Structure formats: C-alpha cells, structure tokens
Amino acid sequence: MAVRLLWHIRRRAKKHRVELCFTPTYASWANPIEAHFGPLRQFTIANSNHPNYTVKTRALQVYPRWCNATARPPQRPAAERKERARI
C-alpha cells in the first residue's frame, strides 16, 4: 500500500513539475522549513515577555515582512547549479 501511494505521489509531482524533498523522520535539521521557522522562533518568541497575545501576534507578523523586504536571491553552490542545469 505504501509503495503504491508513494508511486502515485511521485507521478502527480512529476505531472505538476513539483520537486519533492524527502527528509528523515525526526530530523528537523534536514527539514528546509526549519530554516524559516527556527529564526522566527528565535527572534520573536525566545527570551521574550510579551504582555498579551496581540503584542505577540504583531511581533510574529513583523518578522516575515522584514524578511521579505530584505530578501536576496538564494546563493546556490556551483555543484548544485551544475546538477540543476543537467536535469
């Protein structure tokens, strides 16, 4: 059952030109999403003492806006660029 489901997922991903990234279970260090939520947690929640939920929510909303305003194109290593060009 699991093999058939995985085959179906890969087929749909290929059809819709989606790149799948399988990460090991319980490996947050390998999860690309953790790269976004880690700093969010560190800069807005850790070691903070927000007086109420509204102030905390505003702090959480400011961080993504700042990230988007100061975003730069991703710097990819040469080996990764070469591999993507090959595909």
N, CA, C and O atoms as a GROMACS GRO file, in nm:
protein
  348
    1MET      N    1   0.083  -0.120   0.000
    1MET     CA    2   0.000   0.000   0.000
    1MET      C    3   0.087   0.126   0.000
    1MET      O    4   0.063   0.218  -0.078
    2ALA      N    5   0.187   0.129   0.087
    2ALA     CA    6   0.272   0.248   0.098
    2ALA      C    7   0.350   0.272  -0.030
    2ALA      O    8   0.369   0.386  -0.071
    3VAL      N    9   0.397   0.164  -0.094
    3VAL     CA   10   0.474   0.178  -0.218
    3VAL      C   11   0.386   0.235  -0.329
    3VAL      O   12   0.429   0.320  -0.406
    4ARG      N   13   0.263   0.188  -0.335
    4ARG     CA   14   0.170   0.238  -0.438
    4ARG      C   15   0.138   0.385  -0.414
    4ARG      O   16   0.130   0.462  -0.509
    5LEU      N   17   0.119   0.423  -0.290
    5LEU     CA   18   0.092   0.562  -0.257
    5LEU      C   19   0.210   0.651  -0.294
    5LEU      O   20   0.192   0.759  -0.350
    6LEU      N   21   0.330   0.605  -0.264
    6LEU     CA   22   0.450   0.681  -0.297
    6LEU      C   23   0.462   0.697  -0.449
    6LEU      O   24   0.498   0.804  -0.498
    7TRP      N   25   0.432   0.590  -0.523
    7TRP     CA   26   0.437   0.596  -0.668
    7TRP      C   27   0.337   0.700  -0.720
    7TRP      O   28   0.368   0.776  -0.811
    8HIS      N   29   0.218   0.701  -0.662
    8HIS     CA   30   0.114   0.796  -0.703
    8HIS      C   31   0.158   0.940  -0.674
    8HIS      O   32   0.138   1.029  -0.757
    9ILE      N   33   0.216   0.962  -0.559
    9ILE     CA   34   0.263   1.096  -0.521
    9ILE      C   35   0.371   1.143  -0.617
    9ILE      O   36   0.368   1.256  -0.664
   10ARG      N   37   0.467   1.056  -0.647
   10ARG     CA   38   0.575   1.094  -0.739
   10ARG      C   39   0.521   1.122  -0.879
   10ARG      O   40   0.567   1.215  -0.945
   11ARG      N   41   0.425   1.044  -0.924
   11ARG     CA   42   0.367   1.066  -1.057
   11ARG      C   43   0.297   1.201  -1.064
   11ARG      O   44   0.314   1.275  -1.161
   12ARG      N   45   0.218   1.233  -0.962
   12ARG     CA   46   0.150   1.364  -0.960
   12ARG      C   47   0.248   1.478  -0.950
   12ARG      O   48   0.229   1.581  -1.015
   13ALA      N   49   0.353   1.462  -0.870
   13ALA     CA   50   0.454   1.566  -0.857
   13ALA      C   51   0.522   1.592  -0.992
   13ALA      O   52   0.546   1.707  -1.030
   14LYS      N   53   0.554   1.485  -1.063
   14LYS     CA   54   0.618   1.500  -1.194
   14LYS      C   55   0.523   1.568  -1.292
   14LYS      O   56   0.566   1.653  -1.371
   15LYS      N   57   0.397   1.531  -1.288
   15LYS     CA   58   0.297   1.590  -1.377
   15LYS      C   59   0.285   1.741  -1.355
   15LYS      O   60   0.271   1.817  -1.451
   16HIS      N   61   0.291   1.783  -1.230
   16HIS     CA   62   0.275   1.924  -1.195
   16HIS      C   63   0.408   1.996  -1.177
   16HIS      O   64   0.413   2.109  -1.128
   17ARG      N   65   0.516   1.930  -1.216
   17ARG     CA   66   0.653   1.985  -1.208
   17ARG      C   67   0.686   2.036  -1.068
   17ARG      O   68   0.730   2.149  -1.050
   18VAL      N   69   0.663   1.950  -0.970
   18VAL     CA   70   0.694   1.979  -0.830
   18VAL      C   71   0.812   1.893  -0.789
   18VAL      O   72   0.813   1.773  -0.815
   19GLU      N   73   0.910   1.955  -0.726
   19GLU     CA   74   1.026   1.880  -0.677
   19GLU      C   75   1.001   1.836  -0.534
   19GLU      O   76   0.979   1.919  -0.445
   20LEU      N   77   1.004   1.706  -0.511
   20LEU     CA   78   0.982   1.651  -0.378
   20LEU      C   79   1.113   1.648  -0.301
   20LEU      O   80   1.220   1.622  -0.357
   21CYS      N   81   1.103   1.674  -0.173
   21CYS     CA   82   1.220   1.670  -0.086
   21CYS      C   83   1.185   1.582   0.034
   21CYS      O   84   1.118   1.627   0.127
   22PHE      N   85   1.230   1.458   0.030
   22PHE     CA   86   1.202   1.365   0.140
   22PHE      C   87   1.306   1.383   0.249
   22PHE      O   88   1.426   1.380   0.222
   23THR      N   89   1.261   1.402   0.370
   23THR     CA   90   1.353   1.419   0.483
   23THR      C   91   1.332   1.304   0.582
   23THR      O   92   1.222   1.251   0.592
   24PRO      N   93   1.436   1.268   0.653
   24PRO     CA   94   1.422   1.160   0.751
   24PRO      C   95   1.324   1.200   0.863
   24PRO      O   96   1.314   1.317   0.899
   25THR      N   97   1.254   1.103   0.915
   25THR     CA   98   1.164   1.129   1.026
   25THR      C   99   1.243   1.175   1.147
   25THR      O  100   1.352   1.123   1.174
   26TYR      N  101   1.193   1.269   1.218
   26TYR     CA  102   1.256   1.326   1.339
   26TYR      C  103   1.392   1.388   1.307
   26TYR      O  104   1.482   1.384   1.391
   27ALA      N  105   1.408   1.446   1.189
   27ALA     CA  106   1.534   1.512   1.154
   27ALA      C  107   1.504   1.657   1.119
   27ALA      O  108   1.510   1.695   1.002
   28SER      N  109   1.473   1.737   1.218
   28SER     CA  110   1.438   1.876   1.192
   28SER      C  111   1.554   1.952   1.128
   28SER      O  112   1.531   2.050   1.057
   29TRP      N  113   1.677   1.910   1.154
   29TRP     CA  114   1.792   1.977   1.095
   29TRP      C  115   1.796   1.959   0.944
   29TRP      O  116   1.858   2.039   0.874
   30ALA      N  117   1.730   1.857   0.892
   30ALA     CA  118   1.729   1.831   0.748
   30ALA      C  119   1.605   1.889   0.681
   30ALA      O  120   1.592   1.882   0.558
   31ASN      N  121   1.515   1.944   0.757
   31ASN     CA  122   1.390   1.996   0.704
   31ASN      C  123   1.410   2.141   0.658
   31ASN      O  124   1.444   2.225   0.741
   32PRO      N  125   1.390   2.171   0.529
   32PRO     CA  126   1.411   2.307   0.482
   32PRO      C  127   1.318   2.409   0.547
   32PRO      O  128   1.353   2.526   0.558
   33ILE      N  129   1.200   2.366   0.589
   33ILE     CA  130   1.107   2.459   0.654
   33ILE      C  131   1.163   2.507   0.788
   33ILE      O  132   1.137   2.620   0.830
   34GLU      N  133   1.242   2.421   0.853
   34GLU     CA  134   1.301   2.458   0.981
   34GLU      C  135   1.392   2.579   0.967
   34GLU      O  136   1.410   2.655   1.063
   35ALA      N  137   1.449   2.598   0.849
   35ALA     CA  138   1.534   2.716   0.825
   35ALA      C  139   1.454   2.845   0.834
   35ALA      O  140   1.511   2.951   0.862
   36HIS      N  141   1.324   2.837   0.811
   36HIS     CA  142   1.240   2.956   0.820
   36HIS      C  143   1.180   2.973   0.959
   36HIS      O  144   1.174   3.084   1.011
   37PHE      N  145   1.135   2.863   1.018
   37PHE     CA  146   1.071   2.873   1.149
   37PHE      C  147   1.170   2.887   1.263
   37PHE      O  148   1.136   2.943   1.367
   38GLY      N  149   1.291   2.837   1.247
   38GLY     CA  150   1.393   2.850   1.351
   38GLY      C  151   1.422   2.996   1.387
   38GLY      O  152   1.410   3.034   1.503
   39PRO      N  153   1.460   3.079   1.287
   39PRO     CA  154   1.484   3.221   1.317
   39PRO      C  155   1.358   3.294   1.366
   39PRO      O  156   1.366   3.381   1.452
   40LEU      N  157   1.243   3.258   1.311
   40LEU     CA  158   1.118   3.321   1.356
   40LEU      C  159   1.099   3.296   1.505
   40LEU      O  160   1.066   3.388   1.581
   41ARG      N  161   1.119   3.172   1.546
   41ARG     CA  162   1.105   3.137   1.687
   41ARG      C  163   1.213   3.208   1.770
   41ARG      O  164   1.185   3.258   1.879
   42GLN      N  165   1.334   3.212   1.718
   42GLN     CA  166   1.446   3.271   1.794
   42GLN      C  167   1.428   3.422   1.813
   42GLN      O  168   1.451   3.474   1.922
   43PHE      N  169   1.388   3.492   1.707
   43PHE     CA  170   1.384   3.638   1.712
   43PHE      C  171   1.256   3.694   1.770
   43PHE      O  172   1.255   3.808   1.817
   44THR      N  173   1.148   3.618   1.769
   44THR     CA  174   1.021   3.675   1.816
   44THR      C  175   0.966   3.611   1.943
   44THR      O  176   0.896   3.676   2.019
   45ILE      N  177   0.998   3.484   1.967
   45ILE     CA  178   0.937   3.416   2.080
   45ILE      C  179   1.037   3.389   2.192
   45ILE      O  180   1.007   3.412   2.310
   46ALA      N  181   1.157   3.341   2.156
   46ALA     CA  182   1.255   3.302   2.258
   46ALA      C  183   1.298   3.424   2.341
   46ALA      O  184   1.321   3.532   2.287
   47ASN      N  185   1.309   3.405   2.468
   47ASN     CA  186   1.354   3.508   2.562
   47ASN      C  187   1.272   3.637   2.551
   47ASN      O  188   1.326   3.747   2.567
   48SER      N  189   1.144   3.624   2.524
   48SER     CA  190   1.058   3.741   2.515
   48SER      C  191   0.951   3.733   2.623
   48SER      O  192   0.916   3.625   2.672
   49ASN      N  193   0.901   3.847   2.657
   49ASN     CA  194   0.796   3.854   2.758
   49ASN      C  195   0.688   3.948   2.705
   49ASN      O  196   0.677   4.063   2.748
   50HIS      N  197   0.608   3.897   2.611
   50HIS     CA  198   0.502   3.979   2.553
   50HIS      C  199   0.389   3.994   2.654
   50HIS      O  200   0.347   3.896   2.715
   51PRO      N  201   0.340   4.116   2.673
   51PRO     CA  202   0.237   4.137   2.774
   51PRO      C  203   0.104   4.072   2.742
   51PRO      O  204   0.028   4.037   2.832
   52ASN      N  205   0.074   4.053   2.612
   52ASN     CA  206  -0.052   3.988   2.575
   52ASN      C  207  -0.041   3.926   2.436
   52ASN      O  208   0.061   3.938   2.368
   53TYR      N  209  -0.146   3.860   2.396
   53TYR     CA  210  -0.148   3.787   2.270
   53TYR      C  211  -0.136   3.882   2.150
   53TYR      O  212  -0.071   3.848   2.051
   54THR      N  213  -0.198   3.999   2.158
   54THR     CA  214  -0.196   4.095   2.048
   54THR      C  215  -0.055   4.142   2.019
   54THR      O  216  -0.015   4.149   1.902
   55VAL      N  217   0.021   4.174   2.121
   55VAL     CA  218   0.159   4.220   2.103
   55VAL      C  219   0.244   4.107   2.045
   55VAL      O  220   0.328   4.131   1.959
   56LYS      N  221   0.223   3.987   2.092
   56LYS     CA  222   0.297   3.872   2.041
   56LYS      C  223   0.265   3.848   1.893
   56LYS      O  224   0.354   3.819   1.813
   57THR      N  225   0.138   3.859   1.857
   57THR     CA  226   0.095   3.841   1.719
   57THR      C  227   0.159   3.945   1.629
   57THR      O  228   0.205   3.913   1.520
   58ARG      N  229   0.164   4.069   1.673
   58ARG     CA  230   0.228   4.175   1.594
   58ARG      C  231   0.376   4.147   1.574
   58ARG      O  232   0.430   4.169   1.466
   59ALA      N  233   0.441   4.100   1.678
   59ALA     CA  234   0.584   4.067   1.667
   59ALA      C  235   0.605   3.954   1.567
   59ALA      O  236   0.702   3.955   1.490
   60LEU      N  237   0.515   3.857   1.568
   60LEU     CA  238   0.526   3.746   1.473
   60LEU      C  239   0.499   3.792   1.329
   60LEU      O  240   0.554   3.735   1.236
   61GLN      N  241   0.418   3.893   1.311
   61GLN     CA  242   0.386   3.942   1.177
   61GLN      C  243   0.495   4.034   1.122
   61GLN      O  244   0.511   4.046   1.000
   62VAL      N  245   0.569   4.099   1.208
   62VAL     CA  246   0.674   4.190   1.164
   62VAL      C  247   0.791   4.114   1.102
   62VAL      O  248   0.849   4.159   1.004
   63TYR      N  249   0.825   4.000   1.158
   63TYR     CA  250   0.942   3.925   1.111
   63TYR      C  251   0.931   3.882   0.965
   63TYR      O  252   1.026   3.907   0.890
   64PRO      N  253   0.821   3.819   0.919
   64PRO     CA  254   0.813   3.784   0.776
   64PRO      C  255   0.817   3.906   0.684
   64PRO      O  256   0.874   3.900   0.575
   65ARG      N  257   0.757   4.016   0.728
   65ARG     CA  258   0.763   4.139   0.646
   65ARG      C  259   0.906   4.186   0.631
   65ARG      O  260   0.948   4.226   0.523
   66TRP      N  261   0.981   4.182   0.741
   66TRP     CA  262   1.122   4.223   0.736
   66TRP      C  263   1.201   4.128   0.645
   66TRP      O  264   1.284   4.174   0.565
   67CYS      N  265   1.176   3.998   0.655
   67CYS     CA  266   1.246   3.901   0.570
   67CYS      C  267   1.216   3.926   0.423
   67CYS      O  268   1.307   3.920   0.340
   68ASN      N  269   1.090   3.953   0.390
   68ASN     CA  270   1.054   3.979   0.251
   68ASN      C  271   1.114   4.110   0.200
   68ASN      O  272   1.154   4.119   0.083
   69ALA      N  273   1.121   4.210   0.285
   69ALA     CA  274   1.177   4.339   0.244
   69ALA      C  275   1.328   4.333   0.223
   69ALA      O  276   1.382   4.406   0.140
   70THR      N  277   1.395   4.246   0.296
   70THR     CA  278   1.542   4.238   0.286
   70THR      C  279   1.588   4.111   0.216
   70THR      O  280   1.704   4.072   0.228
   71ALA      N  281   1.497   4.046   0.143
   71ALA     CA  282   1.531   3.918   0.079
   71ALA      C  283   1.631   3.938  -0.035
   71ALA      O  284   1.628   4.038  -0.107
   72ARG      N  285   1.718   3.839  -0.049
   72ARG     CA  286   1.814   3.834  -0.160
   72ARG      C  287   1.792   3.703  -0.233
   72ARG      O  288   1.741   3.607  -0.175
   73PRO      N  289   1.831   3.697  -0.361
   73PRO     CA  290   1.820   3.569  -0.431
   73PRO      C  291   1.905   3.464  -0.361
   73PRO      O  292   2.012   3.496  -0.309
   74PRO      N  293   1.860   3.338  -0.359
   74PRO     CA  294   1.937   3.235  -0.290
   74PRO      C  295   2.072   3.212  -0.357
   74PRO      O  296   2.082   3.210  -0.480
   75GLN      N  297   2.174   3.196  -0.277
   75GLN     CA  298   2.308   3.167  -0.327
   75GLN      C  299   2.324   3.017  -0.332
   75GLN      O  300   2.331   2.952  -0.228
   76ARG      N  301   2.330   2.961  -0.450
   76ARG     CA  302   2.344   2.817  -0.465
   76ARG      C  303   2.489   2.782  -0.495
   76ARG      O  304   2.556   2.850  -0.572
   77PRO      N  305   2.536   2.675  -0.434
   77PRO     CA  306   2.673   2.630  -0.465
   77PRO      C  307   2.685   2.591  -0.612
   77PRO      O  308   2.588   2.552  -0.676
   78ALA      N  309   2.806   2.602  -0.665
   78ALA     CA  310   2.830   2.572  -0.806
   78ALA      C  311   2.789   2.430  -0.841
   78ALA      O  312   2.733   2.407  -0.949
   79ALA      N  313   2.815   2.333  -0.753
   79ALA     CA  314   2.779   2.194  -0.781
   79ALA      C  315   2.628   2.178  -0.796
   79ALA      O  316   2.583   2.103  -0.882
   80GLU      N  317   2.551   2.249  -0.714
   80GLU     CA  318   2.406   2.239  -0.723
   80GLU      C  319   2.356   2.304  -0.852
   80GLU      O  320   2.266   2.251  -0.917
   81ARG      N  321   2.414   2.418  -0.890
   81ARG     CA  322   2.375   2.483  -1.015
   81ARG      C  323   2.403   2.392  -1.135
   81ARG      O  324   2.322   2.382  -1.227
   82LYS      N  325   2.518   2.325  -1.132
   82LYS     CA  326   2.555   2.235  -1.242
   82LYS      C  327   2.458   2.119  -1.249
   82LYS      O  328   2.416   2.080  -1.359
   83GLU      N  329   2.421   2.062  -1.136
   83GLU     CA  330   2.329   1.949  -1.133
   83GLU      C  331   2.191   1.988  -1.182
   83GLU      O  332   2.128   1.913  -1.257
   84ARG      N  333   2.144   2.105  -1.140
   84ARG     CA  334   2.012   2.151  -1.186
   84ARG      C  335   2.014   2.179  -1.336
   84ARG      O  336   1.915   2.153  -1.404
   85ALA      N  337   2.123   2.232  -1.387
   85ALA     CA  338   2.134   2.258  -1.530
   85ALA      C  339   2.133   2.127  -1.609
   85ALA      O  340   2.080   2.121  -1.720
   86ARG      N  341   2.192   2.022  -1.551
   86ARG     CA  342   2.198   1.893  -1.617
   86ARG      C  343   2.058   1.833  -1.629
   86ARG      O  344   2.026   1.770  -1.730
   87ILE      N  345   1.975   1.854  -1.527
   87ILE     CA  346   1.840   1.797  -1.526
   87ILE      C  347   1.754   1.880  -1.616
   87ILE      O  348   1.635   1.851  -1.631
   0.00000   0.00000   0.00000
